Amino acid sequence: MAAPNAGALAVVESTSGGGGASSEEMAAKAVQKRYEGLVMVRTKAIKGKGAWYWAHLEPILVNNSDTGLPKSVKLRCSLCDAVFSASNPSRTASEHLKRGTCPNFSSSPNPISSLPSSSPPATTATASPSSSHPPHNHRKRGSSSTRSRASSAAAAAGNITSFSPHHSNNAPQPLAIVDPSRFMVDLAYPPSVVSIATNSAAPSPSAVSIAAAYSHQHHHPHHQQNQQQQLVLSGGKEDLGALAMLEDSVKRLKSPKASPPGPTLAKAHVDSALDFLADWVFECYGSVSFSSLDHPKFKAFLNQVGLPPLSKRELATTRLDAKYHEAKAESDAKIHDAMFFQISSDGWKPKEYSSHAAAGEENLVHLSVNLPNGTTVFRRAVFTSGYVPSKYAEEILWDTITEICGGSVQQCVGIVSDKFKAKALRNLENQHPWMVNLCCQYQGFASLINDFGKDLPLFKIVADNCVKLASFVNSKPQIRRSFQKYQLQEYGHAGLLRVPFRNFQTSDFGPIYTMVEDILTSARALHLVLLDESYKIVSTEEPIAREIEEMMRKPQFWNELEAVHSLVKLIKLTCQEIESEKPRIAQCLPQWEELRVKIKEWCSKFHVAEGHADKVLDKRFKKNYHPAWSAAFILDPLYLIRDASGKYLPPFKYLTPEQEKDVDRLITRLVSREEAHIALMELMKWRTEGLDPVYAQAVQLKQRDPITGKMKIANPQSSRLVWETYLTEFKLLGKVAVRLIFLHATSCGFKCNWSLMRWISAHSHSRAGMERAQKLIFISAHSKMEKREFSSDEDKDNAEVFGLANGEDDVLNEVFVDTSSV
């Protein structure tokens, strides 16, 4: 409630004239009772058992001028004589005193128990138009607020006393340790001298007398003209901040200000909202921590929307356990409904050559279950650090299978893993011949980058030239300053070229590629450096400068640089497609063939010998190849080819003779020895008859993806469903086909936040901490796999928040400048 204006302070509340004498007497008794109650509350407060503001607000009883009966209760401010309604004393105190409306109020008052008791309850006022005079209350919000803040700052400590110029003779003198005039600070509150008094526990004048003295000054401004307002502090102006903090602490201790209550929600709505909040914290853990719930702003937000605070202990125990058991039950139910499944194991090997795993932190291996209907269910997480032996990985994989299947281990069709193809996967496949264990397709393509870096001569030449150029620019002060000057001029930022460490592994092309990108993006600045006077001076003194200048002026250097960058970018884009689309096993051969065609085009464009590139590609293909690739390619109706007669037949003509033999060998291995010849007969029938054209066209129907704009298969499950529903005459071949077609070719899946991985590393020796981490990872992975969101929050931030509008397309646009002008 705002304070009344000066002309309205004498206005009192009036009651209606209707009603009998009995109703007036009852109303008068109620007013009297209200008045006595307020007096009792104020009396207790003065004794130290009540609110602080009763030291300044005094209840008064207003009588009716005609009947003499009590008419209403008012509150009078003892500092400025303003009168207010007594309906809400706390609100009146907050708006009149705390917000600086009262010109005489100091926000750090003396203890209420030190004030004299209020006047007896006989004090009344008569509401008569002829006798009531409105008290003067000169309200100026801006100036009074400033004066109130400064006055309260001056009176924050018990040994600071504010007094009137009329009582200056009795004022204590400043403590004479140093010359106080050196530390005087001008203030903007009403004229009064405030000084540091001797260390006294009790204030010398009472709050009422101070207010009266100030009120006298305020109404007689001629007593205070040309007076300098000063505060003596030993630390000078720098002490004002600390003094304000002290004042705030005293105010909070004396009258803690509660946050305004939020809207009232029904219990069902509150429980539902807290459940959603807990789910969000669990699913985003790593980006959102339990400690975030204790943040004052977050608590204020919950209060604002009408929610109670969420206990961190409750979230980390009861709610976490309940959510984990719920997600675990859903996962187990999905696995139980499937006839067979594939184990996916990812995390044994870092996907990026610049991975965080090099730092020696805890690494997360996640084990998932791929189901025939296309869904993936998270199973468990395994934490590793450093070198992991193949035998350990083999035990982990087999334990996961037996844990799911029990005695029916043939439910597991196979495993796809990002590592251990040569040992662990092969051993399990040899011991259990019904299994098809694959190496991750993503890793096979990603490894090509290092293969080219190690075996292709062009990559070695570019690496040597870039190291020479970047080391020279970074190490020569004159050249470095010139380079950074042109970086700022051309790009708006400056930095060093990133050069690999001296002891970096030559098999890892990642640091080299980073350096190549830096040189390409800084090509214009590097050309301008050659024209700078500082480079000309250095080139006259050092032969290496002339050698680098000659190299940079040759178009061949930039063509080779672009060739390496282009090929690596091509492979990286293919890896990104594999990671996002998660291809099935039947797509492996077409993907490798597609990459082979693109590399041939690259060789033709940049005049690179095809023989070297084909040799590197074939070597990696043979390392990753599995006979199941060929068998799935033949059995998947998606790749049937229409011949001249209109039949849709398997694409045997795209297989090599050795790959055709692989198809026969794999099919006979996946059936019993007695049924092998029958399976081969069915394979010959499939080869000659194929699939009905209508069903083949239905399986191969494509539609445009609304997100990527690419044409994709409309119903990916139709390939398997055709074998289970229409091609029922192929008894044995059909069983083999449905178990092969659904197999995933990549183990890429759930990505864990690196912030969570750092937390795991810090608590790796705590049993309770690791159990909690397992539950959090399970809940987060289960949620993301249900939504088919496999990217981490960091990846989303990099793509959406920090991503550039034009991306890398503009990088090479600025590279090629007219070398004749350089």
C-alpha positions in Angstrom: 0.0 0.0 0.0 1.4 3.3 -1.0 1.7 6.1 1.5 -1.0 8.8 1.2 -0.4 12.2 -0.2 0.1 15.2 2.1 -3.4 16.5 1.3 -5.1 13.2 2.0 -3.5 12.1 5.3 -6.4 13.3 7.4 -9.0 11.5 5.4 -10.4 8.7 7.6 -12.6 5.7 6.7 -16.3 6.3 7.0 -19.0 3.8 7.6 -22.4 3.7 6.0 -25.2 5.6 7.8 -27.8 2.8 7.6 -28.5 0.3 10.4 -29.8 0.5 13.9 -28.1 1.5 17.1 -27.4 -2.2 17.9 -25.4 -2.6 14.7 -23.4 0.5 15.4 -22.5 -0.7 18.9 -21.4 -4.0 17.5 -19.3 -2.3 14.9 -17.8 -0.1 17.6 -17.0 -3.1 19.8 -15.3 -4.8 16.8 -13.2 -1.7 16.1 -12.3 -1.4 19.9 -11.3 -5.1 19.9 -9.1 -4.6 16.8 -7.5 -1.6 18.4 -6.7 -3.4 21.6 -5.3 -6.3 19.7 -2.9 -4.1 17.8 -1.8 -2.4 21.0 -1.1 -5.8 22.5 0.9 -6.9 19.5 2.9 -3.7 19.5 3.6 -4.0 23.3 5.0 -7.5 22.8 7.0 -6.4 19.8 8.6 -3.6 21.9 9.7 -6.2 24.4 11.5 -8.1 21.6 8.8 -10.6 20.7 7.4 -9.2 17.5 8.0 -7.5 14.1 10.6 -4.7 13.8 8.2 -2.1 12.3 6.1 -1.7 15.5 8.9 0.6 16.7 7.6 3.2 14.2 3.9 2.4 13.7 1.5 3.3 16.5 -2.2 2.2 16.6 -4.7 5.1 17.1 -8.4 4.9 17.6 -10.6 7.2 15.6 -14.0 8.1 17.2 -17.1 9.2 15.4 -17.6 13.0 15.9 -21.4 12.6 16.3 -21.8 9.5 18.5 -18.4 9.4 20.2 -18.2 5.6 19.5 -15.0 4.1 18.0 -15.2 4.3 14.3 -11.9 2.9 12.8 -8.3 2.0 13.7 -5.4 3.8 12.1 -1.6 3.4 12.1 0.4 6.5 12.7 4.1 6.7 11.6 6.0 8.1 14.6 8.7 9.4 12.3 6.7 11.5 9.9 3.2 11.5 11.5 1.6 10.0 8.4 -1.6 8.0 9.0 -2.5 4.8 7.3 -5.2 2.1 7.4 -4.5 -0.6 10.0 -5.8 -3.4 7.8 -2.3 -4.8 6.9 0.5 -3.4 9.1 3.2 -5.6 7.4 2.4 -4.3 4.0 2.2 -0.7 5.3 5.7 -1.1 6.8 7.1 -2.6 3.6 5.8 0.1 1.4 6.1 3.1 3.6 9.3 2.3 5.5 11.4 -0.1 3.5 10.8 1.4 0.1 12.0 4.8 1.2 8.6 6.7 1.2 9.1 7.8 4.8 11.7 10.6 4.6 12.9 10.1 8.2 13.2 6.3 8.3 16.6 4.7 8.7 16.6 1.1 7.2 18.8 -0.2 9.9 16.9 0.9 13.1 17.9 0.5 16.7 16.8 -2.8 18.3 13.1 -2.6 19.1 13.6 -3.8 22.6 15.7 -0.6 23.3 12.8 1.7 22.5 10.5 3.1 25.1 7.1 1.5 25.4 4.2 3.0 23.5 1.8 5.5 24.9 -1.2 4.2 26.8 -4.2 3.0 24.7 -6.1 6.1 25.6 -4.6 8.0 22.7 -7.4 8.6 20.2 -8.2 11.0 17.4 -11.6 12.5 16.6 -12.6 12.5 13.0 -14.1 16.0 12.8 -13.9 18.1 9.7 -13.2 21.2 11.7 -10.5 19.7 14.0 -8.6 17.3 11.8 -5.5 18.7 10.1 -3.7 16.5 7.6 -0.1 16.1 8.6 2.5 17.1 6.1 4.2 14.3 4.2 6.3 15.7 1.4 6.7 12.6 -0.7 9.3 12.6 -3.5 10.0 9.0 -4.4 13.3 9.6 -6.2 14.9 11.8 -3.7 13.4 10.2 -0.6 14.5 6.8 -1.8 18.1 8.0 -2.3 18.0 9.7 1.1 16.7 6.6 2.7 19.4 4.4 1.2 22.2 6.8 2.3 20.7 7.3 5.8 20.4 3.5 6.3 23.9 3.0 5.1 25.1 5.6 7.6 23.3 4.0 10.4 24.0 0.3 9.6 26.5 -0.2 12.4 25.7 0.3 16.0 28.5 2.8 16.5 27.3 5.2 13.8 24.9 7.9 15.0 22.9 10.4 13.0 22.0 13.6 14.8 20.6 17.0 14.1 22.7 20.2 13.7 20.8 21.5 16.7 22.4 18.8 18.8 25.9 19.0 17.3 27.5 20.2 20.5 26.6 16.9 22.2 27.8 14.7 19.3 30.8 12.3 19.8 33.9 13.2 18.0 35.5 11.0 15.4 38.0 8.4 16.6 41.3 10.3 16.5 43.6 7.7 15.0 44.3 9.4 11.7 43.2 12.6 10.1 39.5 12.0 9.4 39.3 14.7 6.8 41.3 12.4 4.4 38.5 9.8 4.4 35.4 12.0 4.2 32.8 10.8 1.7 30.1 13.0 0.3 26.6 11.5 0.5 23.4 12.4 -1.1 21.0 12.1 1.9 19.5 14.9 3.9 21.9 17.3 5.7 23.3 15.8 8.9 26.7 15.0 10.1 27.4 11.2 10.5 30.7 10.2 12.0 32.3 7.1 13.5 31.5 7.2 17.2 33.3 5.4 20.0 32.6 1.7 20.3 29.4 1.9 22.3 26.9 -0.9 22.5 23.7 1.2 22.9 22.8 4.2 20.7 22.8 7.5 22.4 19.5 9.0 21.1 16.4 7.0 20.5 15.0 6.5 17.1 12.0 8.7 17.9 14.2 11.7 18.9 16.3 11.2 15.8 13.2 11.2 13.7 11.9 14.3 15.4 15.2 16.1 14.9 15.3 15.2 11.3 11.6 16.2 10.8 12.4 19.6 12.3 15.2 20.0 9.7 13.0 18.8 6.9 10.3 21.3 7.6 12.8 24.1 8.2 15.3 24.0 5.3 16.8 27.4 6.2 18.7 25.7 9.1 20.7 23.5 6.8 21.7 25.5 3.7 25.3 25.2 2.4 26.1 22.3 4.8 28.4 19.6 3.6 27.2 16.0 4.1 30.1 13.7 5.0 30.7 10.2 6.2 34.0 9.4 7.8 35.2 5.9 6.9 38.7 4.6 7.3 38.7 2.9 3.9 37.3 5.9 2.0 34.7 5.4 -0.7 35.7 1.7 -1.1 34.0 1.0 2.3 30.6 2.0 1.1 30.1 -1.4 -0.6 31.0 -3.3 2.5 28.8 -1.0 4.6 25.9 -1.7 2.3 26.4 -5.5 2.6 26.5 -5.1 6.4 23.2 -3.2 6.2 21.6 -5.9 4.1 22.7 -8.6 6.4 21.2 -6.8 9.4 18.0 -6.2 7.6 17.7 -9.8 6.6 18.4 -11.0 10.1 15.9 -8.6 11.7 13.1 -9.0 9.1 13.6 -11.9 6.7 11.8 -11.2 3.5 9.9 -14.3 2.3 9.4 -14.8 -1.4 6.0 -14.0 -2.6 3.8 -17.1 -2.7 3.2 -18.6 -6.1 0.0 -19.9 -7.5 -1.7 -22.8 -5.7 -1.7 -26.1 -7.6 -3.6 -29.2 -6.9 -1.6 -32.1 -5.4 -2.1 -34.2 -8.5 -0.7 -31.4 -10.7 2.3 -30.8 -8.3 3.1 -34.6 -8.3 2.9 -34.7 -12.1 5.1 -31.6 -12.5 7.7 -32.9 -10.2 7.7 -36.3 -12.0 8.4 -34.5 -15.3 11.1 -32.4 -13.7 12.8 -35.5 -12.3 12.6 -37.3 -15.6 14.2 -34.3 -17.3 17.1 -34.2 -14.8 17.7 -38.0 -15.2 17.5 -38.0 -19.0 19.8 -34.9 -19.3 22.2 -35.8 -16.5 25.6 -34.5 -17.3 24.2 -31.4 -18.8 22.0 -30.9 -15.7 23.3 -32.0 -12.3 21.6 -32.6 -9.0 23.4 -29.6 -7.6 21.4 -27.4 -10.0 18.3 -28.0 -7.9 19.9 -26.1 -5.0 20.5 -23.0 -7.1 18.6 -20.0 -5.6 17.2 -18.9 -8.9 15.9 -22.4 -9.6 14.2 -22.5 -6.2 12.7 -19.1 -6.9 11.4 -20.3 -10.2 9.7 -23.4 -8.5 8.2 -21.1 -5.9 7.0 -18.7 -8.6 5.1 -21.4 -10.5 3.7 -22.9 -7.3 5.9 -26.0 -6.9 7.6 -27.0 -3.7 11.4 -27.4 -3.7 12.7 -30.8 -5.0 15.1 -32.4 -2.5 18.4 -33.4 -4.0 18.6 -36.5 -1.7 15.1 -37.6 -2.7 16.0 -37.2 -6.4 19.2 -39.1 -6.1 17.7 -42.0 -4.1 13.9 -42.7 -4.2 13.0 -41.1 -7.5 16.2 -42.4 -9.2 15.5 -46.0 -8.1 11.9 -45.8 -9.1 12.7 -44.4 -12.6 15.4 -46.9 -13.1 13.2 -49.9 -12.3 10.5 -48.5 -14.6 12.9 -48.1 -17.5 14.5 -51.6 -16.8 11.1 -53.2 -16.8 10.2 -51.6 -20.1 13.5 -52.7 -21.7 13.2 -56.3 -20.5 9.6 -56.5 -21.8 10.7 -55.4 -25.3 13.5 -58.0 -25.3 11.2 -60.7 -24.1 8.7 -60.1 -26.9 11.4 -60.5 -29.6 12.2 -64.0 -31.1 15.8 -63.1 -31.6 18.2 -60.1 -31.3 21.6 -58.7 -32.0 24.1 -57.4 -29.4 25.6 -54.0 -30.2 28.8 -53.1 -28.4 30.2 -49.6 -28.8 32.9 -47.6 -27.0 35.9 -50.0 -27.0 37.5 -47.8 -29.7 37.3 -44.0 -29.9 35.4 -42.9 -33.0 37.3 -39.7 -33.5 41.0 -39.6 -33.9 41.0 -36.6 -31.6 39.0 -38.4 -28.9 39.0 -37.6 -25.2 40.1 -41.1 -24.5 43.7 -40.1 -25.1 43.6 -38.2 -21.8 43.4 -41.5 -19.9 39.9 -40.9 -18.4 37.3 -43.5 -17.8 35.8 -44.7 -21.1 32.2 -45.8 -21.4 31.3 -49.0 -23.4 27.6 -49.3 -23.9 25.9 -52.6 -24.7 22.6 -52.4 -26.5 20.1 -54.9 -28.0 19.0 -54.6 -31.6 15.5 -56.1 -32.1 14.0 -57.3 -35.4 11.4 -54.6 -35.5 14.1 -51.9 -35.8 14.2 -50.7 -32.3 17.3 -50.6 -30.1 17.1 -51.2 -26.3 19.9 -50.2 -23.9 21.2 -53.0 -21.8 24.2 -52.0 -19.7 27.3 -49.8 -19.4 30.9 -51.0 -18.8 33.6 -48.6 -17.6 37.1 -49.1 -18.9 40.3 -47.3 -18.6 43.5 -47.7 -20.7 44.2 -50.9 -22.6 41.5 -53.5 -22.7 42.5 -57.1 -23.5 40.5 -59.0 -26.1 39.7 -61.8 -23.7 38.1 -59.4 -21.3 35.8 -58.0 -24.0 34.9 -61.5 -25.0 33.8 -62.3 -21.5 31.8 -59.1 -21.2 29.9 -59.9 -24.5 29.2 -63.5 -23.6 28.0 -62.6 -20.1 25.6 -60.1 -21.6 24.2 -62.8 -23.9 23.7 -65.4 -21.2 22.2 -62.8 -18.8 19.5 -62.0 -21.4 18.9 -65.5 -22.8 19.6 -67.8 -19.9 19.9 -71.2 -21.6 18.5 -70.2 -24.9 21.6 -68.6 -26.3 20.6 -69.2 -29.9 18.2 -66.2 -29.5 21.3 -64.1 -30.0 21.9 -64.0 -33.8 25.2 -62.1 -33.5 27.2 -59.2 -32.3 28.3 -55.9 -33.9 31.2 -54.2 -32.2 33.6 -51.3 -33.0 36.6 -53.4 -32.0 38.0 -57.0 -31.5 36.9 -58.4 -34.9 40.1 -60.5 -35.3 40.0 -62.1 -31.8 37.0 -61.8 -29.5 34.3 -61.7 -32.3 35.9 -64.4 -34.3 36.3 -66.7 -31.2 32.7 -66.3 -30.3 31.6 -67.0 -33.8 33.8 -70.2 -34.1 32.5 -71.5 -30.7 28.8 -70.7 -31.6 28.4 -71.2 -35.4 24.8 -69.8 -35.5 26.2 -66.3 -34.7 27.2 -63.6 -37.2 29.7 -61.2 -35.6 30.4 -58.0 -37.5 32.9 -55.2 -37.2 31.3 -51.8 -37.2 31.0 -50.3 -40.6 31.6 -46.8 -39.3 35.0 -47.8 -37.9 35.9 -49.3 -41.2 35.3 -46.1 -43.2 36.8 -43.9 -40.5 40.0 -46.0 -40.5 40.4 -45.2 -44.2 41.6 -41.7 -43.3 44.6 -43.1 -41.4 45.2 -45.7 -44.1 45.5 -43.0 -46.7 47.6 -40.9 -44.4 50.0 -43.8 -44.0 50.1 -45.4 -47.4 49.2 -42.7 -50.0 52.3 -40.6 -51.1 50.2 -37.5 -51.7 49.2 -37.4 -48.0 52.8 -37.6 -46.9 53.9 -34.8 -49.2 51.1 -32.5 -48.0 51.8 -33.4 -44.3 55.5 -32.4 -44.7 54.8 -29.2 -46.5 52.2 -28.1 -44.0 54.3 -28.8 -41.0 57.2 -26.8 -42.5 54.9 -23.8 -43.3 53.0 -23.8 -40.0 56.2 -24.2 -37.9 57.9 -21.3 -39.7 54.9 -18.9 -39.3 54.4 -19.8 -35.7 58.1 -19.6 -34.6 59.2 -16.4 -36.3 58.0 -13.3 -34.3 58.0 -10.9 -37.3 56.1 -13.4 -39.5 53.7 -14.3 -36.7 52.8 -10.7 -36.0 52.3 -10.0 -39.7 50.2 -13.2 -40.1 47.9 -12.3 -37.1 47.5 -8.8 -38.3 46.2 -10.0 -41.7 44.0 -12.6 -39.9 42.3 -9.8 -37.9 42.0 -7.8 -41.1 40.4 -10.6 -43.2 38.6 -12.8 -40.7 38.1 -10.7 -37.5 40.1 -13.1 -35.3 43.7 -14.2 -35.0 45.5 -17.3 -33.7 48.4 -19.7 -34.3 48.3 -22.5 -36.9 47.7 -25.8 -35.1 50.8 -27.9 -35.5 51.0 -31.6 -34.3 53.2 -32.4 -31.3 56.6 -33.7 -32.1 55.8 -37.1 -30.7 52.4 -37.5 -32.3 51.5 -40.9 -33.8 52.1 -41.0 -37.5 49.2 -43.5 -37.9 46.8 -40.8 -36.6 46.1 -38.4 -39.4 43.8 -36.3 -37.3 46.3 -33.6 -36.2 47.5 -33.3 -39.7 44.0 -32.8 -41.1 43.4 -30.1 -38.5 46.6 -28.3 -39.6 45.5 -28.6 -43.3 42.2 -27.0 -42.4 43.9 -24.1 -40.6 46.1 -23.4 -43.6 43.2 -23.5 -46.0 41.1 -21.2 -44.0 44.0 -18.8 -43.6 45.1 -18.9 -47.2 44.3 -15.3 -48.0 46.2 -14.0 -44.9 49.2 -16.2 -45.8 49.3 -14.7 -49.3 49.2 -11.2 -47.8 52.1 -12.0 -45.5 54.3 -12.7 -48.6 53.6 -9.1 -49.7 54.5 -7.6 -46.3 57.8 -5.8 -45.7 58.6 -7.9 -42.7 58.6 -11.1 -44.8 60.8 -9.5 -47.4 63.3 -8.6 -44.7 63.3 -12.1 -43.2 63.6 -13.7 -46.7 66.8 -11.8 -47.4 68.3 -13.3 -44.2 67.0 -16.9 -44.1 66.9 -19.4 -46.9 63.9 -21.2 -45.4 61.8 -18.1 -45.9 62.6 -18.1 -49.6 61.9 -21.8 -49.9 58.5 -21.4 -48.2 57.6 -18.4 -50.4 58.5 -20.4 -53.5 56.3 -23.3 -52.3 53.3 -21.1 -51.5 53.5 -19.3 -54.9 53.1 -22.6 -56.7 49.5 -23.6 -57.6 50.5 -27.3 -57.1 50.9 -26.7 -53.4 47.3 -25.5 -53.0 45.9 -28.1 -55.4 47.5 -30.9 -53.3 46.3 -29.3 -50.2 42.7 -29.2 -51.5 43.0 -32.8 -52.8 43.8 -34.1 -49.3 41.2 -32.0 -47.7 38.6 -33.0 -50.2 39.2 -36.8 -49.8 39.2 -36.6 -46.0 36.0 -34.5 -46.1 34.4 -37.1 -48.4 35.1 -40.0 -46.0 34.0 -38.0 -43.0 30.7 -37.2 -44.6 30.2 -40.8 -45.4 30.9 -41.7 -41.8 28.3 -39.1 -40.7 25.7 -40.7 -42.9 26.4 -44.1 -41.6 26.2 -42.8 -38.0 22.9 -41.1 -38.6 21.2 -43.7 -40.8 22.5 -46.9 -39.1 22.5 -49.1 -42.2 21.7 -52.8 -42.1 24.1 -55.5 -43.1 22.8 -55.8 -46.7 23.9 -52.2 -47.4 27.6 -52.8 -46.7 28.6 -53.9 -50.2 26.7 -51.1 -52.0 28.2 -48.5 -49.6 31.8 -49.7 -50.3 31.1 -49.8 -54.0 29.7 -46.3 -53.9 32.8 -45.0 -52.0 35.0 -46.8 -54.6 33.3 -44.8 -57.4 33.7 -41.5 -55.6 37.4 -42.1 -55.0 37.9 -42.8 -58.7 36.3 -39.5 -59.5 38.5 -37.9 -56.9 41.6 -39.4 -58.5 40.5 -38.1 -61.9 39.8 -34.6 -60.7 43.1 -34.1 -58.8 45.3 -36.2 -61.2 46.2 -38.8 -58.6 47.2 -42.3 -59.7 44.2 -44.7 -59.2 46.4 -47.7 -58.4 47.6 -46.3 -55.1 44.2 -45.3 -53.9 42.5 -48.6 -55.0 45.2 -50.6 -53.2 44.5 -48.7 -49.9 40.8 -49.1 -50.3 41.0 -52.9 -51.1 43.2 -53.5 -48.1 40.7 -51.9 -45.7 37.7 -53.6 -47.4 39.3 -57.0 -46.9 39.9 -56.3 -43.2 36.3 -55.4 -42.6 34.6 -57.8 -45.0 32.3 -60.6 -43.6 30.6 -63.3 -45.7 27.3 -62.2 -44.3 27.6 -59.0 -46.3 27.2 -61.0 -49.5 24.5 -63.3 -48.2 22.3 -60.5 -46.9 22.8 -58.5 -50.1 21.4 -61.5 -52.1 18.6 -62.3 -49.7 17.3 -58.7 -49.1 14.4 -58.0 -51.5 15.4 -54.4 -51.4 18.3 -55.1 -53.8 16.4 -57.3 -56.3 17.0 -56.3 -59.9 14.4 -56.4 -62.6 15.5 -58.4 -65.7 14.3 -58.2 -69.3 11.4 -60.6 -68.6 10.0 -58.5 -65.7 11.2 -60.7 -62.9 12.9 -59.3 -59.8 15.9 -61.5 -59.2 18.8 -61.4 -56.7 21.9 -59.3 -57.8 24.3 -62.3 -58.1 26.0 -60.6 -61.1 27.5 -57.9 -58.7 29.3 -60.5 -56.7 32.7 -61.9 -57.3 33.1 -65.7 -57.6 34.6 -65.8 -54.2 31.6 -63.8 -52.7 29.2 -66.2 -54.3 30.9 -69.1 -52.5 30.6 -67.1 -49.3 26.8 -67.0 -49.7 26.7 -70.8 -50.0 29.0 -71.3 -47.1 27.3 -68.9 -44.8 23.8 -70.3 -45.5 24.9 -73.9 -44.9 26.6 -72.9 -41.6 23.4 -71.3 -40.3 21.3 -74.4 -40.8 21.9 -77.9 -39.5 24.1 -80.3 -41.5 21.2 -82.4 -42.4 19.3 -79.5 -43.8 22.2 -77.9 -45.7 21.3 -79.4 -49.1 17.7 -78.3 -48.8 18.8 -74.7 -48.0 21.0 -74.7 -51.1 18.1 -75.9 -53.3 15.9 -73.1 -52.0 18.7 -70.7 -52.7 18.8 -71.9 -56.4 15.0 -71.4 -56.6 15.3 -67.9 -55.2 18.1 -67.2 -57.7 15.9 -68.2 -60.7 12.4 -67.1 -59.6 13.0 -64.2 -57.3 10.0 -62.2 -55.9 6.7 -61.3 -57.3 7.0 -57.9 -59.0 4.2 -56.3 -57.0 5.8 -57.3 -53.7 9.2 -56.3 -54.9 8.0 -52.9 -55.9 6.2 -52.5 -52.6 9.4 -53.3 -50.7 11.5 -50.9 -52.8 9.1 -48.1 -52.6 10.8 -44.8 -51.6 9.6 -41.5 -50.2 11.4 -38.2 -49.6 12.6 -37.6 -46.0 11.1 -34.3 -44.8 14.2 -33.5 -42.8 17.1 -34.4 -45.1 15.3 -34.2 -48.4 16.8 -37.5 -49.5 14.8 -40.4 -50.9 14.5 -43.2 -48.4 12.8 -46.6 -48.1 9.2 -46.0 -47.0 9.0 -49.1 -44.9 12.4 -50.5 -43.8 10.8 -53.6 -42.1 9.1 -54.8 -45.3 12.2 -56.7 -46.4 12.0 -59.0 -43.4 8.1 -59.1 -43.4 8.0 -60.4 -47.0 10.0 -63.4 -46.0 7.9 -64.1 -42.9 4.5 -63.7 -44.6 4.7 -64.1 -48.4 7.7 -66.2 -49.2 6.6 -69.0 -46.9 7.6 -71.8 -49.3 11.3 -71.1 -48.5 11.3 -72.9 -45.1 15.0 -72.9 -44.4 16.2 -70.0 -46.5 13.4 -67.9 -45.0 14.7 -68.5 -41.5 18.2 -67.6 -42.5 17.0 -64.5 -44.3 15.0 -63.0 -41.5 17.9 -63.5 -39.1 20.3 -61.8 -41.4 18.4 -59.0 -43.0 17.6 -57.1 -39.7 21.3 -57.2 -38.5 22.8 -53.7 -38.0 26.1 -53.0 -39.7 27.2 -50.4 -37.2 27.4 -50.2 -33.5 26.9 -46.4 -33.3 24.3 -45.6 -30.7 23.8 -43.7 -27.5 26.4 -41.0 -26.8 27.2 -40.1 -23.3 27.9 -36.4 -22.3 31.6 -35.8 -21.5 30.6 -33.9 -18.4 29.1 -37.1 -17.1 32.2 -39.0 -18.1 34.3 -36.6 -16.0 32.0 -37.1 -13.1 32.4 -40.9 -13.5 36.2 -40.5 -13.6 36.1 -38.6 -10.3 33.9 -41.2 -8.6 35.3 -44.3 -10.2 36.4 -45.7 -6.8 33.1 -45.2 -5.1 30.7 -48.1 -5.2 27.6 -46.0 -4.5 28.8 -43.4 -7.1 29.2 -46.0 -9.8 25.8 -47.6 -9.1 24.2 -44.2 -9.4 26.1 -43.6 -12.6 24.9 -46.9 -14.0 21.3 -46.0 -13.3 21.6 -42.5 -14.7 23.2 -43.8 -17.9 20.5 -46.5 -18.3 17.6 -44.0 -17.8 19.2 -41.4 -20.2 20.0 -44.0 -22.9 16.6 -45.7 -22.6 14.9 -42.4 -23.1 17.0 -41.3 -26.1 16.7 -44.7 -27.8 12.9 -44.5 -27.4 13.0 -41.1 -29.1 15.7 -42.2 -31.6 17.9 -39.3 -30.4 21.4 -40.7 -30.5 23.4 -37.4 -30.5 24.6 -36.0 -27.2 23.7 -32.5 -25.9 27.1 -31.2 -26.7 26.7 -32.2 -30.4 23.3 -30.4 -30.5 24.8 -27.3 -29.0 27.7 -27.4 -31.5 25.3 -27.9 -34.4 22.5 -25.4 -33.3 24.2 -22.8 -31.2 27.8 -22.6 -32.4 27.2 -23.8 -36.0 28.0 -21.4 -38.8 25.3 -20.4 -41.2 27.3 -21.3 -44.3 29.4 -24.1 -42.8 32.5 -25.3 -44.6 31.3 -24.4 -48.1 32.8 -21.0 -47.9 36.2 -22.2 -46.7 37.6 -23.2 -50.1 35.9 -20.2 -51.8 38.5 -18.0 -50.2 41.5 -20.2 -50.8 42.3 -19.8 -54.4 43.6 -16.4 -55.2 45.2 -15.2 -58.3 48.8 -16.3 -57.7 50.0 -14.0 -60.5 49.1 -11.1 -58.2 51.1 -12.4 -55.3 
